[in-house]
């Protein structure tokens, strides 16, 4: 889940929505796993320098510290993530978001055959970033590869280069179907969402429609009436059953929401990278 817009108490979206991300950690309708109980992470931008970060291996639904934080922290931009481990250990350093300076990244999906290609990917990380890798999950390696490829200058181009490199590395090892998932990225000013899969159907991703349109659709909904121009939510699954309020982000595409609500759609096509043997 990614929010950008007016400052809100985090609990309003994480806990108090009809099908918010904490509910999704128990009852995911569209995810690969119904239960996502292998940790939770929250990254938010506030009055301090850079984003704050809270990560825990506790299931989101049973973490009392998360409830305390969410009830008292107000933010105009935050990312939240629930984890279902599919290969790497359940440990705090493997929980999303991953952070470097002002940048946060979350990922719903996987990099396939990581045990075969991890060394090749790690060796491609810039030496300035190499020591920052603390965990063992595929997403953290992908994040530092993206930083190596210029994430801070052009996030979409950097992710296209990074995923292209991962796919090419997989092909060199005789593997296909290397990358699956959706990504949320922020620098505290903008919010990017990417939906992509090397093969097959990509994991689901939606963005809320603009506040004016939603209020015309649901003039009597108390929560909808509180929305302001520029408020946007990017989610793996809609957090409320409001037909017309959600736009599915197409596979092989990306969106960026700027502060103030300006929204850009763009294609997302990884580069065909040559990898030396």
FENURFEN-V13322 format. One record per backbone hydrogen bond with DSSP energy under -0.5 kcal/mol. NH is the residue of the N-H (numbers start at 0). CO is the residue of the C=O. E is the energy in kcal/mol with one decimal. If there is no record, write none. Layout:
NH,CO,E ; NH,CO,E
This chain:
1,233,-2.8 ; 2,77,-2.5 ; 3,231,-2.2 ; 4,75,-2.0 ; 7,74,-2.1 ; 9,72,-2.3 ; 10,69,-2.4 ; 11,8,-1.6 ; 12,8,-0.5 ; 12,9,-1.1 ; 13,9,-2.5 ; 14,10,-1.7 ; 15,10,-2.4 ; 18,238,-3.2 ; 19,16,-1.1 ; 21,13,-1.4 ; 23,19,-2.5 ; 24,20,-1.2 ; 25,21,-0.5 ; 25,22,-1.3 ; 26,22,-2.8 ; 27,23,-0.7 ; 27,33,-2.5 ; 35,24,-3.3 ; 37,82,-2.9 ; 39,55,-2.6 ; 40,80,-2.3 ; 41,53,-2.7 ; 42,78,-2.8 ; 43,51,-1.6 ; 44,76,-2.2 ; 45,49,-0.5 ; 50,100,-0.6 ; 51,43,-3.2 ; 53,41,-2.7 ; 55,39,-2.4 ; 61,58,-1.6 ; 62,59,-0.9 ; 63,61,-0.8 ; 66,62,-1.5 ; 67,63,-2.0 ; 68,64,-2.6 ; 69,65,-2.9 ; 70,66,-1.5 ; 71,67,-0.6 ; 71,68,-1.5 ; 72,68,-2.0 ; 73,71,-0.5 ; 74,7,-2.5 ; 75,44,-0.6 ; 76,44,-0.6 ; 77,2,-1.6 ; 78,42,-2.8 ; 79,0,-2.7 ; 80,40,-2.3 ; 82,38,-2.3 ; 86,87,-0.6 ; 90,88,-1.2 ; 93,90,-1.8 ; 94,91,-1.6 ; 96,104,-0.6 ; 97,104,-2.3 ; 99,102,-2.1 ; 102,99,-2.5 ; 103,185,-2.3 ; 104,97,-1.6 ; 105,183,-2.4 ; 107,181,-2.6 ; 108,106,-0.6 ; 109,179,-1.9 ; 111,109,-0.5 ; 111,177,-3.1 ; 113,110,-0.6 ; 115,112,-1.4 ; 116,112,-1.4 ; 117,113,-2.0 ; 120,116,-2.4 ; 121,117,-3.1 ; 122,118,-2.4 ; 123,119,-0.6 ; 123,120,-1.0 ; 124,121,-1.5 ; 128,125,-2.1 ; 129,125,-1.4 ; 130,126,-0.7 ; 131,128,-1.7 ; 132,129,-1.4 ; 133,131,-0.6 ; 140,136,-1.2 ; 141,137,-2.2 ; 142,138,-2.6 ; 143,139,-2.1 ; 144,140,-2.0 ; 145,141,-2.5 ; 146,142,-2.1 ; 147,143,-1.9 ; 148,144,-1.8 ; 149,146,-1.4 ; 150,145,-1.7 ; 152,149,-1.4 ; 153,149,-2.5 ; 157,153,-2.6 ; 158,154,-2.3 ; 159,155,-2.4 ; 160,156,-2.2 ; 161,157,-2.4 ; 162,158,-2.7 ; 163,159,-1.8 ; 164,160,-2.1 ; 165,161,-2.3 ; 166,162,-2.6 ; 167,163,-2.3 ; 168,164,-2.5 ; 169,165,-2.3 ; 170,166,-2.3 ; 171,167,-1.9 ; 172,168,-1.0 ; 172,169,-0.6 ; 173,170,-1.9 ; 174,169,-3.0 ; 179,109,-2.2 ; 180,195,-1.6 ; 181,107,-1.7 ; 182,193,-2.3 ; 183,105,-2.1 ; 184,191,-2.2 ; 185,103,-1.9 ; 186,189,-1.0 ; 187,189,-0.6 ; 190,256,-2.2 ; 191,184,-3.1 ; 192,254,-2.5 ; 193,182,-2.2 ; 194,252,-2.4 ; 195,180,-2.5 ; 197,178,-3.1 ; 205,234,-3.0 ; 206,246,-2.4 ; 207,232,-2.3 ; 208,244,-2.3 ; 213,209,-2.1 ; 214,210,-2.4 ; 215,211,-1.8 ; 216,212,-1.8 ; 217,213,-2.3 ; 220,217,-1.4 ; 221,219,-0.7 ; 224,220,-2.0 ; 225,221,-0.5 ; 225,222,-1.0 ; 226,223,-1.6 ; 230,227,-2.1 ; 231,3,-2.8 ; 233,1,-2.8 ; 234,205,-2.5 ; 241,239,-1.9 ; 244,241,-2.4 ; 246,206,-2.9 ; 247,245,-0.5 ; 248,204,-2.5 ; 249,247,-0.5 ; 251,194,-1.3 ; 252,194,-1.4 ; 252,249,-0.6 ; 253,265,-3.0 ; 254,192,-2.5 ; 255,263,-2.1 ; 256,190,-3.0 ; 257,255,-0.6 ; 257,261,-2.9 ; 258,188,-0.8 ; 260,257,-2.7 ; 263,255,-2.3 ; 265,253,-2.3 ; 267,251,-2.2 ; 270,159,-1.5 ; 272,270,-1.3 ; 275,273,-0.5
